Every structure is written in C-alpha cells, then in structure tokens.
Amino acid sequence: LDYLQLIDFKLSSDRKIENILWKLREISYELKITIFITSQISRSLLERDDCRPNIKDLINKEVILKYADIIMFLYRENVFYKNLEKKDIAEIIIIQNDADKIIKIIFEGKYSGFKSFKEWVLL
C-alpha cells in the first residue's frame, strides 16, 4: 500500500492508522501473505548531519511500532549530498526487534529500480 497516512477514515489520525494496521495485519495472517506499507517520515532528518532515516522519523511511530513486524527504510545518500562519486549505491535499513541491519544495493536510475550487488558486474 502506498502511503498509509493518505487513507481516509472519520477518526483521529492515530486511531485511524491503528484501525488500518489492525485490519491489514489480520488480512496478512489470514491469507499468509506479506503486506508492504509505505509511510510518511518527518522532514526533521534534513536538519541532521546524517540524513539516514530512523524510527524517530516515522510519523505515527507509536502505532506503527505496535503493529509492524519489520520496519525498513530506503536511503540513497546522493539524494542529500549531490557531489558523491558513488551515486548508484543505496541502503535498505532494516529494523526488527530493536536490531538494525543495513543492506547495500545498487540503484538503477534509468529504470527507477534496485538490484543486489551479486548481480552487479563491473566492466
């Protein structure tokens, strides 16, 4: 689902999101599927030296943390720092059970896609 905060209900923001996440979790377990949901993050990360997103940057973080099994952020350093040599490197920041893991991947801008380093061949 693209952008959790845009789903419209007649409830307060936190209560609305809690209802949505509860239903999606039920659907996920019932159908035995994984559901990916995008969410808004705070622009306050732009005020830090390191712009990597973290849990504190999530809008409605308390509710999301209550229902999410895994939280992942996508980070591309060259979006924030334009003069980098490695413009094609991206990171998936995975947060699960208070443990962080970072996986480096390749961003392919012409396709707006990503691939693993294992598929990457240097010529």
C-alpha positions, 0 to 999 in steps of 0.5 A: 500500500502506498502511503498509509497516512493518505487513507481516509477514515472519520477518526483521529489520525492515530486511531485511524492508522491503528484501525488500518494496521489492525485490519491489514495485519489480520488480512496478512495472517489470514491469507499468509501473505506479506503486506508492504506499507509505505509511510510518511517520515518527518522532514526533521532528518534534513536538519541532521548531519546524517540524513539516514532515516530512523524510527524517530522519523516515522510519523505515527511511530507509536502505532506503527511500532505496535503493529509492524513486524519489520520496519525498513527504510530506503536511503540513497545518500546522493539524494542529500549530498549531490557531489558523491562519486558513488551515486548508484549505491543505496541502503535498505535499513532494516529494523526488527526487534530493536536490531538494525541491519543495513543492506547495500544495493545498487540503484538503477536510475534509468529504470527507477529500480534496485538490484543486489550487488551479486548481480552487479558486474563491473566492466 
